Amino acid sequence: MGHQVIIFDFSLIRGLWETRVKKNKERQRKEKERLEKSSLEKIKQEWNFILECRKKGIPQSKYLKNGFVDTDEKILDTYGKTQLQKRHALSHETNKKRNKFIFQLSGEQWTEFPDSLKEQIYLKEWHVYNTLIQTIPAYIALFQDLRVLELSKNQINHLPLEIGCLKNLKVLNVSFNNLKSVPPELGDCESLEKLDLSGNMEITELPFELSNLKQVTVVDVSANKFHSIPICVLRMSNLQWLDISSNNLKDLPEDIDRFISLKDSPVETIVCEDTEEIIESEREREEFEKEFMKAYIEDLKERDSTPSYTTKVLLSLQL
């Protein structure tokens, strides 16, 4: 019995398939034309265009003509560019107005403030740095709108008594100057929130009048010569952060409730000398200091009375 061989004519199959594909494409073309002519599709396009215009803040008057929606894409592009230009112009104008109230000065060619400054009492910020200026003029008392006084890295050797007249001052930064003391009048700056006296190297104490600074949250007196934490700092009821590192601390106050950095202060050495252990590495030193502070806190909790010059508080120390 022989095998039956079936032979297919693939050309017929290919022709049939190509005919079906052609008919399908024709149906798609007609459907596309129908949708383009359909009022529903046109309404959909107009509605999407309106939504896009509203998203970009384009008013109706820009895309409505005699009650009909003009879906010209140029409206989106042109208006978008116009709005972007307006925003840039507004930002530039805002910065220009803001800079009008800011005084900036830098460079070692300056040994004193320019005479024209006294006529700009409307200023809200001073930013003076890297100059050879030694004195802050007494007419600073006239700048009643002053909010920020940034005088870092100059040669200032004292703060004028008139600084106490700045009732609206919020930030005072006189870090890395040549200050040796702070005037009691600074305590009259009732709005002060940040005080930076770091890097002056010679300040040993702060006047008790600074206790009146109830709005202060940040105090930096690092890199000076404090032997103890000033009592006035403990009286600042809103203080959240205190840096008194790199000083000559000899002891700690009876009670303290602030974050304090003791690193690089001789109090570490004093504590170590009272022990028989030798602290050889930085890690061991930090562990020892941490244990010491824990013991100190426990001692505070066991006390029956509170010293009269501070309030009962807790110690939070980050090592």
Buried (B, 14 or more C-beta within 10 A) or exposed (E): EEEEEEEEEEEEEEEEEEEEEEEEEEEEEEEEEEEEEEEEEBEEEBEEBBEBBEEEEBEEEBBEEEEEBEBEEEBBEEBEEEEEEEEEEEEEEEEEEEEEBEBEBEEEEBEEBEEEBEEEBEBBBBBBBBBEBBBBBEBBBBBEBBBBBBBBBBBBBBBBBBBBBBEBBBBBBBBBBBBBBBBBBBBBBBBBBBBBBBBBBEBBBBBBBBBBBEBBEBBBBBBBBBEBBBBBBBBBEEBEBBBBBBBEBEEBBBBBBBBBBBBEBEBBEEBBEEEEEEBEEEEEBBEBBEEBBEEBBEEBEEEEEEEEEBEEBEBEBEE
